[in-house]
Amino acid sequence: MSRSIAEKRAIFRTLHEQGCFVIPNPWDVGSARYLQGLGFKALATTSSGFAWSLAHADNTVSRDMILAHLRGIVAATDVPINADFESGYATDAEGVAQSVRLAVETGVAGLSIEDSTGDAGNPLYSIDVAVARLQAARRAIDSAGGDTLLVARAENFFVGRPDLDDTIARLKAYAQAGADCLYAPGISTRAQIAAVVAAVAPKPVNLLVGSASELTVQEIAELGVRRISVGGALARSAWGGFMRAAESLAEGRFDGFATAASGQQLNGFFSVPSST
């Protein structure tokens, strides 16, 4: 069946209100359609995975390219899509608002805004500036109808400032600024996760699991997390298989193809019309 944008957004909000769900990160239309086919109820884009598919490093893809990517993923799928919208493709609040308006127009059900600056010497916006940027994003969403979910990311652990107290202070401020879901990529221990969940309750928390973890989905759910994303991990896994096969080929061997998916399997999957 074909769902409207409004229906996808309503479904997405409902997912955040009950239990815990996994929201994997495709990097192109094919991977998005495959994940949808596995039964995942929502998907999230990955800025890094998309960038690598274009031979770019993460955080070097233009806003226009990202917007086109979002439109393609939304059009190709029938589940809610959350946009990895980096830092809003602007430094000032009004610029963030403009970018968010454009992102909402692509039909995404949610989008995340980071508080990272891209400056290695000063990697995080001050809390006041970060809050102003999120408030601008909130106003832009509300002016468009308010049904797109706003996710606020505290990037402390990703930019080399692993201060849990500051992370929590930021997330609490972002919740008060209008964020619907809070996200601190890089936290990984039970104590860190539980502290973040408790600090922003009852608002939902997204946990990034981007590498092999001893925690299971059930255990993460028991800590109070509402959604689990994997960032660029699936894209990196695909690249890992490709790199190993390509390197063996460069050395004159073909053993790297041993674990390749069959063409029959892929053709069979993609010959079936998209549905949920």
C-alpha positions in Angstrom: 0.0 0.0 0.0 1.0 3.6 -0.5 1.1 5.8 2.6 0.8 9.5 2.5 3.4 11.7 4.1 1.0 12.6 6.9 0.4 8.9 7.6 4.1 8.2 7.7 4.7 11.0 10.2 1.8 9.9 12.4 3.2 6.4 12.4 6.6 7.7 13.3 5.4 9.6 16.3 3.5 6.6 17.5 6.6 4.4 17.3 8.3 6.8 19.8 5.5 6.5 22.3 5.6 2.8 22.8 8.4 0.3 23.4 11.7 0.3 21.6 12.4 -0.1 17.9 15.4 -0.4 15.7 15.7 2.3 13.0 18.5 1.1 10.6 20.4 3.4 8.3 20.3 2.8 4.5 22.7 4.8 2.3 20.8 4.6 -1.0 17.5 3.6 -2.5 18.4 -0.1 -2.9 19.5 -0.5 0.7 16.4 1.4 1.9 14.1 -0.9 0.0 15.9 -4.0 1.3 15.6 -2.9 4.9 12.0 -2.0 4.4 11.5 -5.5 3.0 12.9 -7.0 6.1 10.1 -5.5 8.1 11.7 -2.5 9.8 9.0 0.0 10.7 11.1 3.1 10.0 14.5 4.0 8.5 17.0 6.8 9.1 19.5 8.2 6.5 23.2 8.2 7.2 25.2 11.2 6.2 28.5 9.2 6.2 27.1 6.3 4.2 25.6 8.6 1.6 28.8 10.6 1.4 31.0 7.6 0.8 28.7 6.4 -2.0 29.5 9.7 -3.8 33.3 9.4 -3.0 33.0 12.2 -0.4 34.1 12.2 3.2 31.4 12.6 5.8 30.2 16.2 6.4 31.4 17.4 2.9 28.2 16.8 1.0 26.2 19.9 0.1 22.7 20.7 1.3 21.2 20.4 -2.2 22.7 17.0 -2.6 21.3 15.9 0.8 17.9 17.2 0.0 17.8 15.3 -3.3 18.9 12.2 -1.5 16.1 12.6 1.1 13.5 13.1 -1.7 14.7 9.9 -3.4 14.6 7.8 -0.2 11.2 9.1 0.8 9.8 8.5 -2.7 11.2 4.9 -2.8 9.9 3.7 0.5 6.6 3.4 2.3 7.9 3.7 5.9 8.8 6.8 7.9 12.2 8.3 7.1 14.3 10.2 9.7 16.9 12.5 8.1 20.5 12.7 9.3 20.6 16.5 8.7 24.0 17.1 10.3 24.3 20.6 11.8 21.5 22.0 9.7 23.8 23.2 6.9 24.1 26.6 8.5 25.8 28.3 11.4 23.2 30.8 12.4 19.7 30.1 13.6 17.9 31.6 10.6 20.0 29.5 8.2 19.1 26.4 10.2 15.4 27.3 10.0 15.7 27.7 6.2 17.4 24.4 5.8 14.8 22.7 8.0 11.9 24.1 6.0 13.5 22.6 2.9 14.0 19.2 4.6 10.4 19.1 5.8 9.3 19.6 2.1 11.1 16.4 1.1 8.5 14.4 3.1 10.8 13.1 5.9 9.0 12.1 9.1 11.9 13.3 11.3 15.2 15.1 11.2 18.1 15.5 13.5 20.2 18.6 14.2 23.7 18.3 15.7 25.4 20.8 18.0 28.8 20.3 16.4 30.6 23.2 14.7 33.0 21.4 12.4 35.9 23.4 14.0 38.4 21.0 15.7 39.5 23.7 18.0 36.0 24.6 19.2 33.9 21.5 18.2 30.7 22.3 20.0 28.4 25.3 19.9 27.8 26.9 23.3 24.5 25.7 24.8 22.9 29.1 24.3 23.7 29.1 20.6 22.8 25.4 20.2 19.4 26.1 21.9 18.8 29.1 19.6 19.5 26.9 16.6 17.1 24.2 17.8 14.4 26.7 18.6 14.7 28.0 15.0 14.3 24.4 13.8 11.3 23.9 16.0 9.6 27.1 14.7 10.3 26.0 11.1 8.7 22.6 11.7 5.7 24.1 13.5 5.1 26.6 10.7 4.9 23.7 8.3 2.3 21.9 10.4 4.4 20.5 13.3 4.1 16.8 12.4 7.8 16.3 11.6 9.7 14.9 14.6 12.7 17.0 15.7 15.7 15.1 17.1 18.5 17.0 19.0 22.0 15.5 19.1 24.6 16.3 21.7 27.9 15.5 19.9 30.2 15.5 23.0 31.4 11.9 22.7 31.8 12.2 18.9 34.0 15.3 18.9 36.4 14.3 21.7 34.6 15.9 24.6 33.2 12.9 26.5 31.8 14.8 29.4 28.6 13.1 30.5 27.5 15.9 32.7 27.8 18.5 29.9 26.1 16.0 27.5 23.1 15.7 29.8 22.9 19.4 30.4 22.8 20.0 26.7 20.1 17.3 26.1 17.9 18.7 28.9 18.2 22.2 27.4 17.4 20.8 23.9 14.3 19.1 25.3 13.1 22.3 26.8 13.8 24.0 23.4 11.3 21.8 21.7 13.2 18.6 20.7 10.9 15.6 20.5 13.7 13.0 20.8 17.2 13.2 22.3 20.4 11.6 21.0 23.9 11.5 22.4 26.0 9.4 19.9 29.0 7.8 21.4 27.6 6.9 24.8 27.8 3.1 25.3 27.9 1.9 28.8 24.8 0.9 30.8 25.4 3.7 33.3 25.7 6.3 30.6 22.6 5.2 28.8 20.5 5.0 31.9 21.7 8.4 33.1 20.7 10.0 29.7 17.3 8.3 29.7 16.5 9.4 33.2 17.7 13.0 32.6 15.3 13.6 29.7 12.4 11.4 30.6 9.6 11.2 29.5 11.0 12.2 26.1 12.4 9.4 24.0 16.1 8.7 23.6 17.9 7.4 20.5 20.9 5.2 21.1 23.6 4.7 18.4 25.0 1.2 18.2 27.6 1.5 15.5 29.9 -1.4 16.2 29.7 -4.9 17.8 28.1 -4.6 21.2 27.6 -6.9 24.1 24.2 -5.3 24.7 21.1 -6.8 22.9 18.1 -4.9 21.7 16.1 -6.3 24.6 18.7 -5.2 27.1 18.8 -1.7 25.6 15.1 -1.5 25.7 15.2 -2.5 29.4 17.4 0.6 30.0 14.5 2.8 28.7 15.8 3.6 25.2 13.0 4.1 22.7 14.9 3.7 19.4 18.2 2.2 18.2 20.0 3.4 15.1 23.3 2.2 13.6 24.6 5.2 11.8 27.1 4.3 9.0 27.6 0.7 10.3 25.6 -1.0 7.6 27.4 1.1 4.9 30.7 0.3 6.5 29.9 -3.4 6.6 29.0 -3.3 2.9 32.2 -1.4 2.1 34.2 -3.9 4.2 32.9 -6.8 2.0 33.6 -4.9 -1.2 37.1 -3.8 -0.1 38.1 -7.4 0.9 36.8 -8.8 -2.4 38.4 -6.0 -4.4 41.8 -6.4 -2.6 41.9 -10.1 -3.2 41.1 -9.5 -6.9 43.9 -7.0 -7.1 46.2 -9.7 -5.7 45.0 -12.1 -8.5 42.5 -14.2 -6.4 38.7 -14.6 -6.6 38.1 -16.0 -3.1 36.7 -12.6 -2.0 33.5 -13.5 -3.9 32.8 -16.5 -1.6 30.2 -14.7 0.5 28.7 -12.5 -2.2 24.9 -12.4 -2.5 23.5 -14.2 -5.5 22.2 -12.3 -8.5 19.1 -14.5 -8.4 18.4 -13.5 -4.8 18.8 -9.8 -5.5 16.8 -9.9 -8.7 14.1 -11.8 -7.0 13.9 -9.3 -4.2 13.9 -6.2 -6.3 11.3 -7.7 -8.8 8.7 -7.6 -6.0 6.8 -4.3 -5.8 7.5 -2.3 -2.7 4.9 -2.7 0.0 4.6 -2.8 3.8 
